[in-house]
């Protein structure tokens, strides 16, 4: 059971559904099931997970969380959702289970918008290469580290690696025009032609924003543990 005064309090049924979708994806992305949950200044709760691509993934919902910044257990949240708890249990993960700072909320500039269709196409072509070239240890680092997009806005140019593309699409953050999940069989033209993935950057982070969530990857460093 949730300790008194401890847990996530979503405001609406739709927020519970959004949490459920994110947690389900997060449990596949991180075998340890570790989430970072923090209360923002805009009446929203930010949910974060480390993906298997050395990329952070996040989405936000309306609600509150106590404590206002907690390392949470995805399995506990999922069980609490299934039980219909009003306040969602965040479990008892040790703080050390999440190392490193979250990206700051300021300092990002809008670089460019990329058609969501193009991002999905890149992910599909990358997946085909991965099926052909991956070995017993999984996807080759050479594929994941390959820069597949270059975005320029003003005097800022950033490269987007396959890691970021895979992270964004594997979390289900790009959907079709009706809001449905994109699968391997979904026609590309089911995604609205003007649906964007927004590329933003700070001095330390690359950020891709889709309609249903964002991913962040550190720029010019090898590990997300550096803060």
CORZINOR-V654723 format. One record per backbone hydrogen bond with DSSP energy under -1.0 kcal/mol. NH is the residue of the N-H (numbers start at 0). CO is the residue of the C=O. If there is no record, write none. Layout:
<<NH CO> <NH CO>>
This chain:
<<5 2> <6 65> <7 87> <8 63> <10 61> <15 11> <16 12> <17 13> <18 14> <19 15> <20 16> <21 17> <22 18> <23 19> <24 20> <25 21> <26 22> <28 24> <29 25> <32 29> <34 71> <35 47> <36 69> <37 45> <38 67> <39 43> <44 60> <45 37> <46 58> <47 35> <48 56> <50 54> <55 215> <56 48> <57 213> <58 46> <60 44> <62 42> <63 8> <65 6> <69 36> <71 34> <72 89> <73 32> <76 72> <77 73> <78 74> <79 75> <80 76> <81 77> <82 78> <83 80> <84 79> <87 7> <96 93> <97 94> <108 200> <110 198> <111 198> <113 196> <115 194> <118 114> <119 115> <120 116> <121 117> <122 118> <123 119> <124 120> <125 121> <126 122> <127 123> <128 124> <129 125> <130 126> <131 127> <132 128> <133 129> <134 137> <137 134> <143 139> <144 140> <147 159> <148 159> <150 157> <152 155> <155 152> <157 150> <159 148> <161 145> <162 143> <164 160> <165 161> <166 162> <167 163> <168 164> <169 165> <170 166> <171 168> <172 167> <175 179> <176 189> <178 175> <185 182> <189 186> <190 187> <194 191> <196 113> <197 208> <198 111> <199 206> <200 108> <201 204> <205 216> <206 199> <207 214> <208 197> <209 212> <211 172> <212 209> <213 57> <214 207> <215 55> <216 205> <218 203>>
